[in-house]
Amino acid sequence: MTARPRLRALLVGALVVALLSGCAQSVDPIERLGRKAAQEVHRVQEPRDRSYRRWGLAAPLAPAPKPASLLSRDADRAEAGLPEVLDRVPTRDKVVFLTYDEGAEKDPRFVEMVRELRLPVSVFLTESAVVPGYAPVARLREAGAVIQNHTLDRAALRGRPYEEQRAEICGQQDRLSARLGLRPRLLRPPYGRYDRTTLRAAADCGVAALILWRACPGMEPGLYGRSASLRPGDIVMPHEPGRPLTSLAAETTRFLRRIQARGFTVGRLEDYLYAGPGRRSSAAR
């Protein structure tokens, strides 16, 4: 082979090698793009806010479904102009409602938990227990809690004269209006004790419903004398009244784990009560 054909063969061979090399390199960016796209999809699927892990939950709380159309009010109470009495909201949604009494505002970690998890909670406040002032209550409210009425002094109402019951209920309505600019529509009678006089006084103070509770913190039989089975719409208190409180955030976390394991999530009580004319009472009292 002469020098010129040999040179031509070498050039052709170099060109083939270059083309093959170019093809080999062209695959790599595509592979990298594929890997990057897969990573982006993975990041989209992963929740961006992982604060639930900080609070000891294995997964974020599922959002509560939008409340369905409301059921009619209890006919007898509606006719008499009396508030509903609820320990459960009639719904098929697998939601429960977290409620707390005074003291929740004093746990800074609980306030932080409510804020970070966007936890819908209702807190029933007693004026005499708000020490030294309303600043902690305001912080809890700013975190997303809804403040409701638990009377002025947390004294049992049942059996007391109308004037005394009205003073306890309306007095707290006036205090909360003056200090926080709100007039609650819900009342939790202290210790869950009330009578028809309580309903009359509450109605005259602008209360739409008395809120009791059904499920116990551990859902154990016998506590509060109520059923331990968790049902859709149960109004619960994660902390058992009268028991020493170690950490409200820790007790709430334990409760949230239990309801998540049973396929439940947390709804905002007020959303299910205020979206329409009212709910039928489920409390047999």
C-alpha positions as CSV (number, residue, x, y, z in Angstrom):
1,M,0.0,0.0,0.0
2,T,1.4,3.4,-1.0
3,A,1.8,6.2,1.4
4,R,-1.3,8.1,0.2
5,P,-3.8,5.1,0.6
6,R,-2.3,4.3,3.9
7,L,-2.8,7.9,5.1
8,R,-6.4,7.8,3.8
9,A,-7.0,4.5,5.8
10,L,-5.6,6.1,8.9
11,L,-7.8,9.1,8.6
12,V,-11.0,7.0,8.1
13,G,-10.1,4.9,11.1
14,A,-9.6,8.0,13.2
15,L,-12.9,9.4,12.1
16,V,-14.7,6.2,12.9
17,V,-13.1,6.2,16.4
18,A,-14.1,9.8,16.9
19,L,-17.7,9.1,15.9
20,L,-17.9,6.1,18.1
21,S,-16.4,8.1,21.0
22,G,-18.8,10.9,20.4
23,C,-21.8,8.5,20.5
24,A,-20.5,7.0,23.7
25,Q,-20.3,10.4,25.2
26,S,-23.7,11.4,24.0
27,V,-25.3,8.6,26.1
28,D,-23.8,9.8,29.4
29,P,-25.6,13.2,29.5
30,I,-28.9,11.5,28.8
31,E,-28.2,9.0,31.6
32,R,-27.3,11.9,33.9
33,L,-30.5,13.7,32.9
34,G,-32.5,10.6,33.6
35,R,-31.0,10.3,37.1
36,K,-31.6,13.9,37.8
37,A,-35.2,13.7,36.7
38,A,-35.7,10.6,38.9
39,Q,-34.2,12.5,41.8
40,E,-36.6,15.4,41.2
41,V,-39.6,13.1,41.2
42,H,-38.3,11.5,44.4
43,R,-38.0,15.0,46.0
44,V,-41.5,15.9,44.9
45,Q,-42.9,12.7,46.4
46,E,-41.1,13.3,49.7
47,P,-42.9,15.8,51.9
48,R,-41.0,19.1,52.0
49,D,-41.9,19.8,55.6
50,R,-40.5,17.0,57.7
51,S,-41.2,18.6,61.1
52,Y,-43.4,15.7,61.9
53,R,-40.2,13.6,62.5
54,R,-39.0,16.1,65.0
55,W,-42.2,15.5,67.0
56,G,-41.8,11.7,67.0
57,L,-44.3,10.9,64.3
58,A,-43.6,8.3,61.6
59,A,-45.6,10.2,58.9
60,P,-47.2,13.6,58.6
61,L,-50.8,14.0,59.7
62,A,-53.2,13.6,56.7
63,P,-55.3,16.7,56.0
64,A,-58.8,16.5,57.3
65,P,-61.5,16.2,54.6
66,K,-63.8,19.1,54.0
67,P,-66.9,18.6,56.2
68,A,-69.9,17.2,54.4
69,S,-73.3,18.8,54.7
70,L,-74.4,19.2,58.3
71,L,-77.0,17.2,60.1
72,S,-80.1,18.9,61.6
73,R,-79.9,20.1,65.1
74,D,-81.6,18.3,68.0
75,A,-85.2,19.3,67.5
76,D,-86.2,19.7,71.2
77,R,-83.2,22.0,72.0
78,A,-83.5,23.9,68.7
79,E,-87.2,24.7,69.5
80,A,-86.2,25.8,73.0
81,G,-83.3,27.9,71.7
82,L,-80.8,25.9,73.7
83,P,-77.2,25.0,72.7
84,E,-76.2,21.6,71.4
85,V,-74.4,19.2,73.8
86,L,-71.7,17.3,72.0
87,D,-69.1,14.7,72.9
88,R,-68.9,13.6,69.3
89,V,-69.6,15.2,65.9
90,P,-71.8,13.0,63.8
91,T,-69.6,12.3,60.7
92,R,-68.3,9.4,58.7
93,D,-64.9,11.1,58.2
94,K,-62.1,9.4,60.0
95,V,-61.3,12.5,62.1
96,V,-61.1,13.2,65.8
97,F,-61.0,16.6,67.4
98,L,-58.3,17.6,69.9
99,T,-59.4,19.7,72.8
100,Y,-57.5,21.0,75.9
101,D,-58.3,22.9,79.0
102,E,-56.4,25.7,80.6
103,G,-52.6,25.0,81.1
104,A,-51.9,24.2,77.4
105,E,-50.7,27.8,76.9
106,K,-48.1,27.3,79.6
107,D,-46.1,24.6,77.7
108,P,-43.9,26.4,75.2
109,R,-43.0,23.2,73.5
110,F,-46.7,22.4,73.0
111,V,-47.2,25.9,71.5
112,E,-44.3,25.2,69.1
113,M,-45.8,21.8,68.2
114,V,-49.1,23.3,67.3
115,R,-47.4,25.9,65.1
116,E,-45.0,23.5,63.3
117,L,-47.5,20.7,62.7
118,R,-50.4,23.1,62.0
119,L,-52.3,21.1,64.5
120,P,-55.9,22.1,64.8
121,V,-56.7,22.3,68.5
122,S,-59.4,24.0,70.6
123,V,-58.4,25.3,74.1
124,F,-61.0,25.9,76.7
125,L,-59.8,28.7,79.0
126,T,-60.6,29.5,82.6
127,E,-59.9,33.1,83.7
128,S,-58.6,32.2,87.2
129,A,-56.0,29.9,85.7
130,V,-54.5,32.4,83.4
131,V,-51.4,33.4,85.4
132,P,-49.6,35.7,85.2
133,G,-51.3,37.1,82.1
134,Y,-52.7,36.5,78.6
135,A,-49.4,36.7,76.7
136,P,-49.0,32.9,76.6
137,V,-52.6,32.6,75.5
138,A,-52.0,35.1,72.7
139,R,-48.9,33.1,71.6
140,L,-50.9,29.9,71.5
141,R,-53.7,31.6,69.5
142,E,-51.1,33.0,67.0
143,A,-49.8,29.4,66.6
144,G,-53.2,28.4,65.4
145,A,-55.2,27.3,68.4
146,V,-58.8,28.4,68.8
147,I,-59.7,29.7,72.3
148,Q,-63.1,28.8,73.8
149,N,-64.9,29.3,77.1
150,H,-64.3,27.2,80.3
151,T,-66.0,29.7,82.8
152,L,-64.4,32.2,85.1
153,D,-63.4,30.0,88.0
154,R,-63.8,26.4,86.8
155,A,-66.5,25.8,89.5
156,A,-69.0,23.1,88.8
157,L,-72.2,24.6,87.4
158,R,-74.7,21.9,87.8
159,G,-77.3,22.7,90.5
160,R,-76.3,26.3,90.9
161,P,-78.8,29.1,90.5
162,Y,-79.3,30.7,87.0
163,E,-77.7,34.0,88.0
164,E,-74.5,32.3,89.3
165,Q,-74.2,30.1,86.2
166,R,-74.8,33.1,83.9
167,A,-72.1,35.1,85.8
168,E,-69.6,32.3,85.3
169,I,-70.2,31.9,81.6
170,C,-71.0,35.5,80.5
171,G,-68.2,36.8,82.7
172,Q,-65.6,34.7,80.8
173,Q,-67.1,35.7,77.5
174,D,-66.6,39.4,78.5
175,R,-63.0,38.7,79.7
176,L,-62.0,37.0,76.5
177,S,-63.7,39.7,74.5
178,A,-61.8,42.4,76.4
179,R,-58.4,40.6,76.3
180,L,-58.4,38.8,73.0
181,G,-61.2,40.4,71.0
182,L,-63.3,37.3,70.7
183,R,-66.6,35.9,72.0
184,P,-66.4,32.1,72.0
185,R,-69.3,30.1,70.6
186,L,-68.3,26.9,72.5
187,L,-68.3,26.2,76.3
188,R,-66.9,23.3,78.2
189,P,-68.7,23.0,81.5
190,P,-66.2,22.3,84.2
191,Y,-65.9,18.6,84.9
192,G,-68.5,17.9,82.2
193,R,-71.3,18.7,84.7
194,Y,-74.3,20.8,83.5
195,D,-78.1,20.9,83.8
196,R,-80.8,22.6,81.9
197,T,-80.1,25.9,83.7
198,T,-76.6,25.7,82.3
199,L,-78.0,25.4,78.8
200,R,-80.3,28.5,79.4
201,A,-77.4,30.6,80.8
202,A,-75.1,29.5,78.0
203,A,-77.7,30.4,75.4
204,D,-78.1,33.9,77.0
205,C,-74.3,34.3,76.8
206,G,-74.2,33.6,73.0
207,V,-72.9,30.0,73.3
208,A,-73.9,27.7,70.5
209,A,-72.7,24.3,71.9
210,L,-71.5,22.7,75.1
211,I,-68.5,20.5,74.4
212,L,-67.8,17.4,76.4
213,W,-65.4,14.5,75.4
214,R,-65.6,10.8,74.7
215,A,-62.2,9.1,74.2
216,C,-59.6,8.8,76.9
217,P,-55.9,9.5,76.2
218,G,-54.9,5.8,76.0
219,M,-58.3,4.6,74.8
220,E,-58.4,2.2,77.7
221,P,-61.7,0.9,79.0
222,G,-63.2,2.4,82.1
223,L,-61.6,5.8,82.1
224,Y,-64.3,8.6,82.4
225,G,-66.8,5.8,82.3
226,R,-66.9,5.9,78.5
227,S,-66.3,3.5,75.7
228,A,-62.7,3.0,74.7
229,S,-63.3,2.4,71.0
230,L,-62.3,5.4,68.8
231,R,-65.0,6.5,66.4
232,P,-65.2,9.1,63.6
233,G,-66.0,12.5,65.1
234,D,-64.9,11.8,68.7
235,I,-64.0,14.9,70.7
236,V,-61.0,13.9,72.8
237,M,-58.6,15.3,75.4
238,P,-55.1,13.8,75.1
239,H,-54.4,14.6,78.7
240,E,-56.6,13.0,81.4
241,P,-58.0,15.6,83.8
242,G,-56.6,15.4,87.3
243,R,-53.5,13.4,86.4
244,P,-50.1,15.0,86.8
245,L,-48.9,16.5,83.6
246,T,-45.3,15.7,82.5
247,S,-45.3,17.1,79.0
248,L,-48.3,18.0,77.0
249,A,-46.4,17.8,73.8
250,A,-45.2,14.2,74.6
251,E,-48.7,13.1,75.5
252,T,-50.1,14.6,72.4
253,T,-47.5,12.8,70.3
254,R,-48.4,9.5,71.9
255,F,-52.1,10.1,71.1
256,L,-51.3,11.1,67.5
257,R,-49.4,7.9,67.0
258,R,-52.4,5.9,68.2
259,I,-54.9,7.6,65.9
260,Q,-52.5,7.4,62.9
261,A,-52.2,3.7,63.5
262,R,-55.9,3.4,63.2
263,G,-56.2,5.5,60.1
264,F,-57.5,8.7,61.7
265,T,-56.4,12.3,61.4
266,V,-57.2,15.5,63.3
267,G,-59.9,17.9,62.2
268,R,-60.7,21.4,63.5
269,L,-63.8,21.2,65.6
270,E,-65.0,24.7,64.7
271,D,-64.9,23.8,61.0
272,Y,-67.3,21.0,61.5
273,L,-69.6,23.0,63.8
274,Y,-69.6,26.5,62.2
275,A,-70.0,25.5,58.5
276,G,-73.8,25.4,58.8
277,P,-76.7,25.6,61.2
278,G,-75.6,23.0,63.6
279,R,-75.1,19.3,64.4
280,R,-77.3,16.8,66.1
281,S,-76.3,16.0,69.7
282,S,-74.9,12.6,70.4
283,A,-74.4,12.9,74.1
284,A,-77.0,11.0,76.1
285,R,-77.2,13.1,79.2
